[in-house]
Amino acid sequence: MKEPGQIVLFRFPRADLSEGKLRPALLLREVPGRYEDWLICMISPQLHQRIKGFDELVEEDDEDFARSGLKVTSVIRIGRLAVVEGEMLEGRTGTISPERMKRIRKRLAEWISDSGER
């Protein structure tokens, strides 16, 4: 059973829409409706891609690292989103802590609701 906060594997397509490599992704929320579609975000070991103050870094000494199933320090790229069919998600590697999930959802909600006025 899939649940928000789980880390699964997904073939993120490349920018040219060709098939990409199997990569970890975070389940954010099941999309309402009769289909099992999920809003997910990409997870990458490429730390230089991290946007400080926005993306979430999962480090090897973090309390929830072992249960995440990640192999190395990785960045949850909150802005790299996709809606995918649940059957396209391959396996489950682990989960993140509820506190981390809450931070990610808060950042995502603030980003989406920001009117750009400063």
PEWOHU-V279524 format. One record per residue. PHI is phi in degrees with one decimal (* if undefined). OMEGA is omega in whole degrees, 0 to 359 (none if undefined). Layout:
phi/omega
PHI/OMEGA
PHI/OMEGA
//
This chain:
phi/omega
*/180
-86.6/180
-143.0/174
-55.6/181
96.4/177
-79.6/173
-104.1/182
-123.6/176
-110.0/183
-149.7/176
-88.0/177
-67.7/178
-69.4/176
-76.7/181
-56.7/179
-86.6/178
69.9/173
-74.1/183
-64.8/180
-97.5/178
-78.5/175
-69.6/185
-131.6/174
-72.9/178
-143.5/179
-99.6/174
-77.0/179
-91.1/183
-168.3/173
-74.0/181
-77.5/179
-60.3/178
130.3/185
-85.4/180
-99.0/178
-90.7/177
-99.5/182
-127.6/168
-86.1/182
-128.5/171
-132.1/185
-74.1/173
-121.5/184
-136.9/173
-82.4/180
-80.3/188
-64.2/179
-66.4/179
-82.6/183
-63.9/172
-100.4/183
-60.1/181
80.9/180
-127.8/180
-69.6/183
-108.6/179
-92.9/176
-110.2/185
-99.8/185
-61.1/179
-97.4/176
-71.2/183
-57.5/184
-98.3/182
-61.3/184
-59.5/181
-80.3/178
-72.2/183
82.1/177
-72.6/184
-93.8/181
-141.6/174
-51.8/185
-140.6/179
-114.8/173
-85.7/187
-88.6/188
-58.7/180
-82.8/179
-96.9/187
-106.5/174
-153.8/169
-109.9/185
-133.0/175
-68.2/181
-55.1/181
-72.7/177
-83.5/181
-86.1/187
-106.9/174
72.4/179
-135.9/180
-95.6/182
169.3/181
-140.9/172
-105.0/181
-70.3/176
-58.3/179
-64.9/179
-65.9/179
-62.0/179
-63.1/178
-61.8/181
-63.8/179
-62.3/180
-64.0/179
-62.5/180
-64.2/179
-63.1/179
-64.2/179
-63.7/182
-68.0/184
-84.4/180
-67.1/182
-82.1/181
87.7/178
-80.8/181
-133.6/none
//
